Amino acid sequence: MKVSLNQTVESLTGAQNILIIAHKDPDGDTVGAAFALYYALRSLDKHVRIACHDPIPEKYDAITSGYTKEDFTPEFVIAVDVADIQLFGESLKQYEDKVDLCIDHHVSNKLYASQTYLSTSAAATCEALYELLIRMNVKIDKKIADCLYTGIVTDTGCFKFTSTTANTHIVAARLFECGANYDMINREMFDNKSKSRLLLESMVLKAIEFYFGDRCALIVITKEMVDKTGADQTVFDGISGVTKQIEGVDVGITIRQVQGSEYRVSFRTSERVSAFELAAAFDGGGHVRAAGCIINGEILEVKEKLLEKTGEKLKPYLK
């Protein structure tokens, strides 16, 4: 059931022993939202713990360093930036039907929680969460501001994505006023690259494939490539954006082998094609310009399915 901002405030105000769930393969928005909410609820003297199926990447250390894990039995479960229970991960499967509140901004949200505060006009869950914390009269200190800014800046590609609105900039400006270390965060999220990331990027660029008159760029990242470069999950968001940096490309597809015949697919598209519609065709979800899904099968079969659907979307623009 969808709930209003005021109803969400009431639910959070009344909760005490709270578990916050971030999605697996955590990105800046789910991490930023989880930790911003953690610090906010702790300031209200509530017992709070964060759970994530995968380890939080080291690049978020600046916002996670103030976390202390508490041992208690959760009485209220919140999922942040989690559009589908498939994103919980195996270790959190026990909570799939126990989520009391989901705070999200994805239009593809499955409404699995008892209550869902869904702000699809927000460019990031952290943008929506800012409004929520203000309504709760939470003091946005530097720590919370850093968390919220991290989520906003990563989910907007440093304010480049079309999901960015005037309100996104206004919220970011208010976070500046609250002490957000935007210079450090921008540098850490976008400028600093590990050796393994550069090696993987080099391999990807050499193996990039083009289809449909160069309107589609496709890359495959195998387990062998990951193992050879020593890359970890923190590099993949950046790699997915490589395809859309190519002039004339309307659909960028990144296929990453997770294990065996399981592949995680990321779509990045121009205004001509909906990434969300492409992902939805394979039971995935996301945003209009950036979305994803999981497909099982042999790599040639996976590529064939993806290219067939992409071809249908690009057909009106092919000569």
Secondary structure as the mmCIF struct_conf table of DSSP 4:
data_model
#
loop_
_struct_conf.conf_type_id
_struct_conf.id
_struct_conf.beg_label_comp_id
_struct_conf.beg_label_asym_id
_struct_conf.beg_label_seq_id
_struct_conf.end_label_comp_id
_struct_conf.end_label_asym_id
_struct_conf.end_label_seq_id
STRN STRN1 LYS A 2 LYS A 2
HELX_RH_AL_P HELX_RH_AL_P1 LEU A 5 GLY A 14
STRN STRN2 ASN A 17 ALA A 22
HELX_LH_PP_P HELX_LH_PP_P1 HIS A 23 HIS A 23
BEND BEND1 LYS A 24 ASP A 25
HELX_RH_AL_P HELX_RH_AL_P2 GLY A 28 SER A 43
TURN_TY1_P TURN_TY1_P1 LEU A 44 ASP A 45
STRN STRN3 HIS A 47 CYS A 52
BEND BEND2 HIS A 53 ASP A 54
HELX_LH_PP_P HELX_LH_PP_P2 PRO A 55 PRO A 57
HELX_RH_3T_P HELX_RH_3T_P1 GLU A 58 TYR A 60
HELX_RH_AL_P HELX_RH_AL_P3 ASP A 61 THR A 64
TURN_TY1_P TURN_TY1_P2 SER A 65 GLY A 66
BEND BEND3 GLU A 75 GLU A 75
STRN STRN4 PHE A 76 VAL A 80
BEND BEND4 ASP A 81 ASP A 81
BEND BEND5 ASP A 84 ASP A 84
HELX_RH_3T_P HELX_RH_3T_P2 ILE A 85 LEU A 87
BEND BEND6 PHE A 88 PHE A 88
HELX_RH_3T_P HELX_RH_3T_P3 GLU A 90 TYR A 95
TURN_TY1_P TURN_TY1_P3 GLU A 96 ASP A 97
BEND BEND7 ASP A 100 ASP A 100
STRN STRN5 LEU A 101 ASP A 104
TURN_TY1_P TURN_TY1_P4 VAL A 107 SER A 108
BEND BEND8 ALA A 113 SER A 114
STRN STRN6 GLN A 115 LEU A 118
TURN_TY1_P TURN_TY1_P5 THR A 120 SER A 121
BEND BEND9 ALA A 122 ALA A 124
HELX_RH_AL_P HELX_RH_AL_P4 THR A 125 ARG A 135
TURN_TY1_P TURN_TY1_P6 MET A 136 ASN A 137
HELX_RH_AL_P HELX_RH_AL_P5 LYS A 142 ASP A 155
TURN_TY1_P TURN_TY1_P7 THR A 156 LYS A 160
BEND BEND10 PHE A 161 PHE A 161
TURN_TY1_P TURN_TY1_P8 THR A 162 SER A 163
HELX_RH_AL_P HELX_RH_AL_P6 ALA A 166 GLU A 177
TURN_TY1_P TURN_TY1_P9 CYS A 178 GLY A 179
HELX_RH_AL_P HELX_RH_AL_P7 TYR A 182 ASN A 186
HELX_RH_PI_P HELX_RH_PI_P1 ARG A 187 ASP A 191
HELX_RH_AL_P HELX_RH_AL_P8 LYS A 195 ALA A 207
STRN STRN7 GLU A 209 TYR A 211
TURN_TY1_P TURN_TY1_P10 PHE A 212 ARG A 215
STRN STRN8 CYS A 216 ILE A 221
HELX_RH_AL_P HELX_RH_AL_P9 LYS A 223 THR A 229
TURN_TY1_P TURN_TY1_P11 GLY A 230 GLY A 230
HELX_RH_3T_P HELX_RH_3T_P4 GLN A 233 VAL A 235
HELX_RH_AL_P HELX_RH_AL_P10 PHE A 236 SER A 240
TURN_TY1_P TURN_TY1_P12 GLY A 241 VAL A 242
HELX_RH_3T_P HELX_RH_3T_P5 THR A 243 GLN A 245
BEND BEND11 ILE A 246 ILE A 246
TURN_TY1_P TURN_TY1_P13 GLU A 247 GLY A 248
BEND BEND12 ASP A 250 ASP A 250
STRN STRN9 VAL A 251 GLN A 259
TURN_TY1_P TURN_TY1_P14 GLY A 260 SER A 261
STRN STRN10 GLU A 262 THR A 269
TURN_TY1_P TURN_TY1_P15 GLU A 271 ARG A 272
BEND BEND13 VAL A 273 VAL A 273
HELX_RH_AL_P HELX_RH_AL_P11 ALA A 275 ALA A 280
TURN_TY1_P TURN_TY1_P16 ALA A 281 ASP A 283
STRN STRN11 GLY A 285 GLY A 286
BEND BEND14 VAL A 288 ARG A 289
STRN STRN12 ALA A 290 ASN A 296
BEND BEND15 GLY A 297 GLY A 297
HELX_RH_AL_P HELX_RH_AL_P12 ILE A 299 LEU A 314
HELX_RH_3T_P HELX_RH_3T_P6 LYS A 315 TYR A 317
#
